[in-house]
């Protein structure tokens, strides 16, 4: 296992492997009792979003390799970088991770946003926004809610469409705003048939809803679906796919550089699964950026 592969493993998974459980959690910030000394107050801080750690008790921190080196040193064994990589390989042998995709920086700070109320979609402005994207309310209702969002910094509140993820966070959109309320995570949608042979992977919910409109008359796929909600969640899709027995993976990534990189990254991962065929779908909506953009042009919107 090389340095790049090792550093992409979640620190939380490493801590779990050494039976070190969280003492408290606040969003992306998780605190542990440091595994290299006895203490009563959790001083080891792990940021799960950045995958970095800092021990406030000793004033040291870093990434995965430095953490493992520190842990091995405290265990009285060799603790060079090569030793750390070997330890990680032994602990995680056979676990394949999807390589992350470099994304452009965004100005939205998800930590500022709080969902204050969730209900069925009623606001005409939200219904109009869906229609402007070529998505009927009848198709959207099973997946989207009307959410009220408060910004802790600006003290302002808005209403928007909310798409819930598997960690109870929300992707938030209206005609003027796009963001998310933590925690950031993907959404898994079970297909119509048990143990299906296929899995569909989308970047966001507009493309997923568009695809089922155009391919399934608004009904969900017979196969399973993963909506990533962000390419930053790409490697979180691994446990949903690895070893499940899917025979075909349909990827609906955007026709831009991050989307192309994600398609390549997924393709490399799929090759590690026995008899899993990868079928990129992005040629169906080229030269447009994504499925929804293609759909809107076809509808004359």
C-alpha positions in Angstrom: 0.0 0.0 0.0 1.5 3.3 -1.0 1.3 6.7 0.8 -1.6 8.0 -1.2 -3.7 4.9 -0.7 -3.0 4.8 3.1 -3.8 8.5 3.7 -7.3 8.1 2.1 -8.4 5.6 4.8 -10.6 7.3 7.3 -9.0 8.0 10.7 -12.3 7.0 12.3 -12.0 3.5 10.8 -8.4 3.2 12.1 -9.5 4.2 15.6 -12.3 1.7 15.5 -9.8 -1.0 14.5 -7.8 -0.3 17.7 -11.0 -0.3 19.7 -10.9 3.5 20.4 -14.5 4.8 20.5 -15.7 8.4 20.2 -16.2 10.2 23.5 -18.2 13.0 21.9 -19.2 14.2 18.5 -20.1 17.6 17.1 -20.7 17.5 13.3 -17.4 16.7 11.6 -15.5 17.1 14.9 -15.0 13.9 16.9 -13.2 13.6 20.2 -11.4 10.5 21.5 -9.4 9.5 24.6 -5.8 9.5 23.2 -4.8 5.8 22.6 -1.2 6.5 23.5 -1.7 7.6 27.2 -4.2 7.4 30.0 -6.5 10.3 30.3 -10.0 11.1 31.5 -10.8 14.0 29.2 -10.9 13.3 25.5 -8.2 15.5 24.0 -7.7 13.8 20.6 -9.7 15.7 18.0 -10.4 14.2 14.6 -11.9 16.2 11.8 -13.8 13.6 9.7 -14.2 15.9 6.7 -10.5 16.8 6.4 -9.4 13.4 7.8 -6.9 15.0 10.1 -6.2 14.7 13.9 -4.8 16.9 16.6 -3.9 15.9 20.2 -4.5 18.9 22.4 -2.6 17.2 25.2 0.7 17.1 23.5 0.2 19.7 20.7 0.8 17.3 17.8 -1.4 16.4 14.8 -1.4 15.4 11.2 -2.8 12.8 8.9 -3.2 9.1 8.7 0.5 8.1 8.4 1.6 10.3 11.3 -1.2 9.0 13.4 -0.2 5.4 12.8 3.4 6.2 13.4 2.5 7.8 16.8 0.4 4.8 17.7 3.1 2.3 16.8 5.6 4.2 18.8 3.4 4.2 21.8 3.1 0.4 21.4 6.9 0.0 21.6 7.4 -1.3 18.0 9.1 0.1 14.9 7.3 3.2 13.7 8.8 4.5 10.5 6.5 5.6 7.6 7.1 2.3 5.9 6.1 0.5 9.1 2.9 2.6 9.3 2.0 1.8 5.7 2.6 -1.9 6.3 0.4 -1.8 9.5 -2.4 -0.1 7.5 -2.1 -2.7 4.7 -2.3 -5.5 7.2 -5.3 -4.0 9.0 -7.2 -3.1 5.8 -6.1 -5.8 3.4 -8.8 -6.4 0.7 -10.6 -3.1 1.3 -10.6 -1.1 -1.9 -11.2 2.7 -1.8 -12.5 4.8 -4.6 -9.9 7.5 -5.3 -11.1 11.0 -4.4 -11.7 13.7 -7.0 -10.3 17.1 -6.7 -13.1 19.6 -6.6 -13.2 23.4 -7.0 -13.4 25.4 -3.8 -16.9 26.5 -2.8 -18.0 29.4 -0.5 -20.8 27.6 1.2 -20.0 26.7 4.8 -22.4 23.9 5.7 -21.8 24.4 9.4 -23.7 27.7 9.3 -27.0 26.1 8.1 -29.6 24.6 10.4 -32.9 22.9 9.3 -35.7 24.4 11.5 -38.7 22.8 9.9 -39.5 20.1 7.3 -42.9 19.5 5.5 -44.4 18.4 2.3 -43.8 20.7 -0.7 -46.5 23.5 -0.8 -44.8 26.7 -1.7 -45.7 27.8 -5.3 -42.1 29.2 -5.8 -40.6 25.7 -5.1 -43.1 24.0 -7.4 -42.3 26.6 -10.1 -38.6 25.9 -9.6 -39.1 22.2 -10.1 -41.2 22.9 -13.2 -38.4 25.1 -14.5 -36.1 22.1 -14.3 -38.7 19.9 -16.1 -39.5 17.9 -12.9 -43.2 17.5 -12.0 -44.2 17.7 -8.4 -45.7 14.2 -8.5 -42.2 12.8 -9.3 -40.5 15.0 -6.7 -42.8 14.4 -3.8 -41.4 10.9 -2.7 -37.9 12.3 -2.6 -38.0 16.0 -1.7 -39.4 18.1 1.2 -40.0 21.7 1.8 -37.4 22.8 4.3 -36.8 25.9 6.3 -33.2 26.8 6.8 -31.6 29.2 9.3 -28.1 30.6 8.7 -26.4 31.0 12.1 -24.0 33.6 10.8 -26.2 35.9 8.8 -29.3 35.2 11.1 -31.4 34.9 7.9 -33.8 32.1 7.1 -35.0 30.7 3.7 -37.2 28.0 2.4 -36.0 25.5 -0.1 -36.2 22.0 -1.5 -34.5 19.5 0.7 -33.2 16.1 -0.4 -32.4 13.9 2.6 -29.2 11.8 2.8 -28.5 8.6 4.8 -27.1 10.5 7.7 -30.2 12.8 8.0 -28.5 15.8 6.5 -30.1 17.7 3.6 -29.1 18.9 0.2 -30.8 22.3 -0.1 -31.9 24.1 -3.3 -34.1 26.8 -4.5 -33.9 29.1 -7.5 -31.3 31.3 -5.8 -29.4 29.1 -3.4 -27.6 25.7 -3.4 -26.0 24.3 -0.3 -26.3 21.6 2.3 -27.1 21.1 6.0 -24.7 18.8 7.8 -23.9 16.0 7.9 -22.8 15.6 4.3 -23.4 12.1 3.0 -24.8 10.1 0.1 -28.4 8.8 -0.4 -29.1 5.1 -1.2 -32.3 4.3 -2.9 -33.4 0.7 -3.0 -34.6 -0.6 -6.3 -38.0 -2.2 -7.1 -36.7 -5.7 -7.1 -34.8 -7.5 -4.3 -31.1 -8.2 -4.9 -30.9 -6.5 -8.3 -28.1 -7.0 -10.7 -27.5 -3.3 -11.3 -26.6 -0.1 -9.5 -27.0 3.5 -10.8 -24.7 6.3 -9.5 -25.7 10.0 -9.8 -24.0 13.1 -8.7 -27.2 14.9 -7.5 -30.9 14.5 -7.2 -31.9 16.6 -10.2 -30.1 14.2 -12.5 -31.6 11.2 -10.7 -35.2 12.5 -11.0 -34.6 13.5 -14.6 -33.4 9.9 -15.4 -36.4 8.2 -13.9 -38.7 10.7 -15.7 -37.1 9.9 -19.1 -36.4 6.2 -18.5 -39.1 5.0 -16.1 -42.0 7.4 -16.5 -41.2 8.8 -13.1 -41.0 5.4 -11.3 -37.8 4.5 -9.5 -35.4 2.1 -11.2 -35.7 -1.7 -10.7 -32.0 -1.6 -9.8 -30.5 0.2 -6.8 -29.4 3.8 -6.9 -26.8 5.9 -5.1 -27.1 9.7 -5.3 -23.7 11.0 -4.1 -24.9 14.5 -3.4 -21.3 15.6 -3.9 -18.3 14.1 -5.6 -16.6 14.6 -2.2 -18.7 11.5 -1.1 -17.4 9.4 -3.9 -15.3 7.0 -1.7 -18.2 6.6 0.7 -20.0 4.6 -2.0 -17.5 1.7 -1.6 -19.3 -0.2 1.1 -22.5 -0.1 -0.8 -21.0 -1.8 -3.8 -18.0 -4.0 -2.7 -18.9 -7.7 -2.6 -22.6 -7.1 -3.1 -22.7 -9.0 -6.4 -23.8 -6.3 -8.8 -23.3 -7.3 -12.4 -23.6 -3.8 -14.0 -22.9 -0.3 -12.7 -24.4 2.7 -14.6 -22.7 6.0 -13.9 -24.4 9.3 -14.7 -21.5 11.7 -14.0 -21.4 15.3 -15.4 -19.6 16.1 -18.7 -17.0 18.3 -17.0 -13.5 17.7 -15.7 -14.6 16.6 -12.2 -17.2 14.3 -13.7 -14.8 12.7 -16.1 -12.3 12.2 -13.2 -15.1 10.6 -11.1 -16.0 8.3 -14.0 -12.4 7.2 -14.3 -12.1 6.7 -10.5 -15.2 4.6 -10.4 -14.1 2.6 -13.4 -10.9 1.7 -11.6 -12.8 0.6 -8.6 -15.3 -1.5 -10.5 -12.4 -3.4 -12.1 -11.6 -4.7 -8.6 -15.1 -6.4 -8.4 -15.5 -9.7 -10.1 -17.8 -9.7 -13.2 -18.9 -6.1 -12.6 -19.5 -4.3 -16.0 -19.2 -0.5 -16.0 -21.6 1.4 -18.3 -21.0 5.2 -18.3 -24.2 6.9 -19.4 -22.9 10.4 -19.9 -22.8 10.1 -23.7 -26.6 10.0 -23.7 -26.7 13.6 -22.6 -23.5 15.0 -24.2 -22.6 17.7 -25.1 -24.7 19.0 -22.3 -23.2 19.1 -18.8 -25.6 16.7 -17.1 -28.9 14.8 -17.5 -31.1 17.6 -16.3 -29.5 20.2 -18.6 -30.2 17.8 -21.5 -33.8 17.3 -20.3 -34.4 21.0 -20.1 -33.2 21.6 -23.7 -35.4 18.8 -25.0 -38.4 20.3 -23.2 -37.5 23.8 -24.5 -37.1 25.2 -21.0 
